[in-house]
Amino acid sequence: MKRKHQRTLELIFSRPISANVRWSDIEALFRELGAEIEEREGSRVEVFLFGLVRVFHRPHPSPDTDKGAVAAIRKWLEENGVTP
């Protein structure tokens, strides 16, 4: 895994939850892990990873992901054995 993706993973797993995680970095991490990402209606993004589909809301106008979404992503990654 590239250092950039490792840093994103560390930010996702940091305590307290970081509010400075860019959505584009999270998408890049998902792709590195083998995800297929599709655009949905509005600002929604469908992520197919670990044999599961999750739908996330792409943040706007700020590029930073909110803390609730970061927590949900951390839990999903953790449940599937992905840790920093």
C-alpha positions, 0 to 999 in steps of 0.5 A: 500500500502506498504511503498516501493510502496508509496516511489516509487509513491512519487518519480514519482510525485516529482518535478522536475522529478526524474531521480533516479526511478528504473524500477524494483520499478515501475514494483512492483508498477504497480503489487501492483495496479493490473497490468498484465505485459508481456515481449515484443520484445526487451526491451519492457514491456506491462503493462495492468492496468486500462483497458488500455495497455501501452508499456514501454521500460525497461531501460538498462544498467542503472536500472534507468528510464529516465525522459520522461518515469517517466513523462508519467507514472505520467500522466497515474497514475494521469489520473486514480486517483492514487496520493501519 
